[in-house]
Amino acid sequence: MSAWLTSLEGTEAGHQLALVLALSAALLHAVFGALQKGRHDPWLSRGAIDFSYAVMAAPFALFVVPWPEPHMWPIFAGAFLIHVGYKLLQSFAYTKGDFTVVYPVVRGMGPLFTVVGAYLVFGETFSWIQWGGVGVLLSGIFGLAIYNMIFLTSSRDTLGVAMALAAATGLFVALYTTYDAYGIRATADPFTFLAWFFLIDGLAMPPIAYLRWRNLPNPAAPGPLMLRGVIGGLVAFASFGSVMMATRLDKVGEAAVLRETSTVFAALIGWLFLKETVGPRRIGLMALIALGAVIVELGG
């Protein structure tokens, strides 16, 4: 399968597959964010998810995929540090603000800086039409965040801190998207990068989550928490794996922009499952996000 995928790099078939993968990653990433922000403490949810996908990735990394080339180990170390910073910031943000407020800001910062990073690292360029699409998408994302901030009924006392943390998290999204795209292109077999990434990436948060769980006055029951972790781990495999494959097959910037339609899915999830309010204005803003993504795709 690796040979087939790599044979599609730079082809029209690869472009179409990258489009499907990026949009799939958008939906799955919104589900992943909701799982972390749901009824459990975000730190505990993240620890359970990371532990689950590290355990699931271990046999594939050790016994199935080819062993990483020597030059990959420093790349894995860099990815580990970047993702730890991202997770810490995201967990802090989720403890300070509502999901439908924090998530759009996080995801809105990502594509703009990723497009710039893709230009600097990979020499990718966007047409003026595509830049217009980025502008439309970002106006929808940040408009959604501003609307949520104005009409938010909870967590107003921590709103400023939540916004600052969300913006910082968004910068790390751009950093890890560009860096991981470099990493998955640096190895002959993309599944080697994915398997070892998940194994290594899952080592940091479980100890932090355990210490937090042990010190909580009313800690969550381990069973439901770990069930959420297993589900989240499977979603993480599909979401992150999809967008990373998209960045190997086609342009990093386009994949990053298309993935941020996850904000639309996040708002729907927040409304349907987290009981957060969604009205006609937010539906209009979500339509702008989708329109921007379509413009970026057609403008290419």
N, C-alpha and C positions, 0 to 999 in steps of 0.2 A: 504493500500500500504506500510505503514511503516513496518508492521509486515512481509510482504513478502520480503522486501529489507533486513531487519535485519536477516531473516532466511538464506540469501545467504552468509552472512559473513563467510569467511574462506573456502568456497566451490569452486569447479571448475567453477560452473555456476557464482558464484560471481566474480571469477577472470576474466572470459570472459566479463562479464558486465562491470567490472572496466576498462578493456582494451578499450571497445567501448566508455565509458564515458570519459576517459582521452584523447582519440584522438578527440572526439567531442569537448572537452574543448579546445584543441589546435587550432582548426579551429576558434572557436567562440572567443577565446582570441585574436587572430590576428585581427579579425573583430573589436573587442572592442578597441584594441589599435589604429587601423586606424580611428575609429570614434572620439577618443579623439584627435588624431593628425591632423585630417582633416582640412577643411578650416576655422573652428572657432578656436579662442584662446584655447589652451589646458586647461587652468584654467576654462574657461566658459563651455567648453564641459564637463569637469569632474563634475562641479557643477550641470549642468542640468541633467546629468546621475544619479548622486547620489540622487538628489531630486526626480527624477522619480521613482527609485527603492525603495526608502524609502516610498513614498506614496503608491505604489503598494503592498509593503510588509505589510503595517500597518494592513489592515483588516484580513489578514491571521494570523499575529502574535497575534492580539487581540481577534479574534473570531473563528479561525479555528483549529489551532494546539494546542496541550496541553500546558499549562502554564509551563515556565521553572522551573526546580528544583532550590531550593535556592542556591546550590553551583555553578549554572551556571552564576550568575550575576557577580562575580569577573572575570570569564573567558571572558564574553562579554566585560567587561571593558578593559581587556588586549588586546583583539582583536581590539577594537576601537582605542586604542593608537597606536598599531603596524600598522594598516591600514592607519591611518592619516599620520604617518611618511612616509609610502610607497607612498601615493598619492602626498604628497608635493614634495618628491624627484623626482617622475616620471614627475610631471608637470614642475618642473624646468628643468629637462633633455630635455623634448620635446620642451621647448622654446629655448634651446641652440643648438640642433642638429637635423638632418634629422631623420625621422622615421626608415628608413632601416639601419641607423648607431646605433642609440640609442637602438632600440628594441633587436637586437641580443645580445648586451652586457648585457642588463638587464636579458634576459631570459637565457643567458649562465651561469651567476653567480648562478642562482637559483638552478638548479638540483644538482650540485656538493655539495653545502652546505646543501641542503635538504636531500640528501642521508646520509651525516654525521649526521645531526640532527635526522633523522629517526633511525639511529643506536643508538644514545645516549638516545633518548626518548623512542623508541618503541622496541629496541633490534633487529631491522631488519638488515639482512646481505645480501650482494651481492656476487655472485660467481665471480671468476676471469674473466670468459667470460663476465659477465654483466659489470664488471668494464672496460673491454676492449671496450664494447659498449658505455659506458659513455664517454670514451676517444675519440672514433670516433665521437660521437655526439658533444662533446665540441670542437673538432678540426674544425668541420664544422661551428659551431656557431661563434667561435672566428675568424676563417678564414674569414667568411663572414663580420664580423665587421672590421677586418684589411683591407680587400679588399675595403670596403666602405670608410674607412678612407684615403686610398692611392689615390683613384680615385674620391673622393668627390669634387664636383664643387661649392657647396654652404656651408655657415656656417663654413668655415674653421677657421675664427678668434675666434670662440667659441668652437672649436672642443675639446680642452683639458678639458675645464670645462664640456662639455657634456659627455665625457667619464668618468670623475670622478663621476659625478652625476649618470650616468647609472650603474656604478659598485656598488655604494652605494645602489641604488634602487634594484639591483639584490640580495644584502645581505638581504634586507627587504623582497624580494620575498621568499627566503628560510625560513626566520623567520616566516612569516605569514602562509606559507604552512604547516610547522611543527606544529605551534601553533594551527591553525584552525583544523588540523587533530585531534589533542588532544581534541579540543573543541567539534567537532561533535561526537567523540567517548564517550564523558563524559555525554551525555544526552541519555535518553531511546529512544526518537523519533528524528531521524535526521532532520526531517522537522521543528521541534521546533528550532533547532540551526539555520537553514538557514533563516527562517522567521524573527526571532529576530535579527540575524546578519545583514540582509539587512536593517531592520528598524533602528537599532542603527548606523550602519556604514554610513548611508546616511545623518547624521545630521551635520557633520563637514564642508564639502566642499561647500554646497550651500551658506552659509553666506559669505565665502571667495570669491566665484565666483561673488556674487552680488556686493560686494564692488569693485572688480576689474572692473566689467561691468559698474558700475556707474561712475568710474573715467577714463574710456577710452575716448579718443577724438572722436572716431567714433565707438560706441558700436554696437555689432551685434543686428539685429532685434530679438526680443524675440521669435516670432513664429517659424522660422526655427531652432533656437537654441534649443527650447524645443522639437521640433519634433525629433531632433538628440538625445536629452536626453531620450525620451521615447523609441526610438529604442535601444539606448545603454543600458537602464535599462533592457529591455527584453533580450538582448544578455548577460548582466551580470548575470541575473538569470540562464540562461542556461549554461553559461561557468563556473561560480564559483560553481553553484550547482552540475554540472557534476563532476568536479574534486574533490569536497569535498565528494560526494558520493563514488567516486572511492577510496579515501583514507580510507573511512570507510569499504568498502567491501574487500579491498586488501591492498597490501603494499604501504605505503606512498611514498617511494623512487621511486618505479616503476611508479606510477602515475605521480610524478613530472617530471621524465625523459621523459615519453611519451608526456606529455603536452608541452614540449619544442620543439616538432616538429612544434609548432605554428610559429617558426621562418621561416620555409619554406612558410607557408601560408602568413606570414607578407610580405615576399619579393615579393610574387606574387601580393598581394594587393597593395604594394607600386608601383609596376610596372604598374599594370592595371588601378588603380584608382587615385594614387597620382602622376603619371607621373615621377616616379623615375626610373633610368636606371637599367635594369637587363640584364646581358650578359652571355655567355657560362661558364665563370669561376664561376660566382655566382650560376649558375644552378648546376655545379659540386659540389660546397660546400653544396648546399641544399641537394643534393643526399647523401652526407656524413652524414648529420643530420638524414635523414630518415633511412640510413643504421645503424647508431648507435642505433636508437630507436628499430629497428628490432632485433639487436643483444641482447639488454637488455631484450627484451621480450622472445626471443627464449632461451637465456642463463639461464632464470629462471626455 
